[in-house]
Amino acid sequence: MRKIVVAVAAFLLSAVSAQAQQPQGQQPPGGRLGTGLPVPRYVSLKTDRVNLREGPSKDHRTAWVFQRAGLPVEIIAEYETWRRIRDSEGTEGWVLHSLLSGRRTALVMPWAKTGEPPISLLERPEDKSGVVAQMQPGVITNVKACDGKWCRVMITMDNARDLDGYVQQERLWGVYPNEQIE
C-alpha cells in the first residue's frame, strides 16, 4: 500500500512540476491553458479598437491596433486572461480575452489577388444554385452553420438588410477545413 501511495504522490508531484515549468504563454500537452477550450480555435474581435501586444500583459508594447469589429482571428495560445491570436495575414500577438467574442465570423478569400472575380453567395449549397449576391474578397460574414463543404453565412448590409446564403467552405478564412458548425 505504501508503494502505491508513494507512486501516486510522485506522479502528482511530477505533473505539478511540469506545469510550473511551462514557459509563459506556451501550451501544455493537449493545447489547453486558461479556459480549457480547444486551442487553436476561431473567435472574432468584439470592438472596433483592439490592441495587439507583444506579450500577455498591458506592460508589453502595442505592436498593432485592429480597427474592425467582427474580424475573425484564431486563438493559438492562452495565458491567464490573455489570448495569443493570429489574423488572416499571419500577424500574431496577445489580446485581452474581454476584447474577443465567441461569435463565429469568416473572411471571404482574404488571400485573393486584386482583380480576381467576386465570390458568389448562393441560395442553396449547390454549385448551380441561384446567386444571392457577389462578394468581394475580404468581406466579413457571420457563420451560421457549416457541413464540412458548405457554410451558411449572413452578411449585414449598410442599409440594415441581411443577405443570407451559402459559400464553399474552402473560400472562407475563419473556419477549419471539414469543420462542422451547427
N, C-alpha and C positions, 0 to 999 in steps of 0.2 A: 504494500500500500504506500509506503514511504517513497519508493521509487517512482510510482505514478504521480504523486504529489510533486515531487522534485521535477519530474519531466514536464508536467503541466506548467509549473512555475517558470521553468527555463524557457518553455515555448512562449508564454505570455511576456516574459522579460525581453526576449529577442524580438517579438512583434512590436512592443512599445519602443525599444531601442531603434529598430529600423525606421519607424515612423518619425521619431525625434531627429534622426539623421537626415531626413528628407530635405533636400535643398529648397529654399524659399521659392514657391511658385511651381515647383516640379510636381508631377503627378506620381502618386504611389502606384504599385502594380494594380491594374484594373481601371486606371484612369479616373479615380474619384478622390476629391479632397474638398471639403466645404459642404456643398448641398447634398451630395450623394447621387445627384442626377448624372446621366451618362455624359462623358466628355470624350470626343467632341460632340457638340450639338449646335443647332442653329437657333438664334433668337433675333430680335430686332431692336433698334435704338428707340428709346421711349420719347426722347425730346429732340428738338432742333439743334441743341448745342451739347455735345458730348466730348469731353477732353480725353484724348488717348495719351496715357502716361507711359514713361519708360519702365516703371516698376509699380508694384502694388501698394502705393501709398500716395497721399497728397504731397508728400515731400519730394517725390520724383518729378522731373521736368515733364511738361506737356510737350509731346512730340508732334501732335496733330489735333485738330479740332474738327469733328464731324458736324455737319450742319444740315442734316437731312433725317428728320424723324421717320421711322418706319424702315430705315435701311437695314437689310439683313446682314448679320455678322455671325461668325462661327466662334463659339466659346471653345478654346483649345486647352485651357487650364483654369484652375480655381485656387485662390488663396484667401482664406477668411472671407471678407466681404468684397473681394476684388476678383475680376474675371479677365483673363488674358483672351483677347479676341483677335480675329483675322477678318479683314474685309475681302471683297471680291478681287481686289488688285494684289492681295498678298500682304498688305500692311498689317503689322501686328503691334499690340500694346495692351496696356492694362486700363480697365474702366471700373468704376464703382458699380456694384450689382444693381443699385437702385435706378441706374440710368438705362437699364435693359428691360425689355418686355418679352414674355414668353410667346407673344403673338407671332405667328409664322408669316413671314413675307419672303418674297424672292425677287431677284432682278432678272429681267429678260435679257438673255445673252450679252452680259457686260463685256465679253471677250470679242464681240463682233467688231470688225473693222469698219471705218467710215465708208459709207456708200453701199453697204450690204442692204438687201431688201428687208422691209419690215417683216415681223413675225405675225402670223395670223392667230387671232383669238377665235376659236371655233365654237359653234353651237353645241356640238357633241364630241366625245372623244374618238373621232374618226377623221382620217386624213381628208376624206372627200366631203366633210360636213360643211354647212354654210358658215360664212365668215361673219363674226360679230363686229370685229374691229381689226385694224392693223396696228401692231405695237412696235415702237422703235426700241432698239437695244438700250438698256439702262432703265426702262420703265419699272417702277416698283409695283408688284402685285401682292394682294393678300391671298395667301394659300388657304383654300378651304378644304381640299382633300387631294390625295394622290394615290394612285393604284400601282405604282411602280413603273408605269409607262406614260400615263397622262396625269396632269394635275388640273383640278378645277380651281380657277383663280377669279378674283374680283379686282377691278380697278375702279377707284373713285375718281371721277372726273371733276374738273373745276366747277362745273355747273351743278354739282351735288348729285349727278346721275351716275349710278354704278353700272359698270359693264361686267357681265358675268359670262364666263365661258371656259374653254379647255385649251391647254397648250401642252405640247410634248414635254415631258419631264426633263429630258436631256437639254432643253433650251433654257432652263432656269438655273440660276445660282442662288442657293438658299434651301435646296432640298438635295438629299443624297441620292445617288443612282439606286434605283429599285426600292427606295424608301416608300413605305405606305403610311399615309396620314388619313385619319378618319375625322 
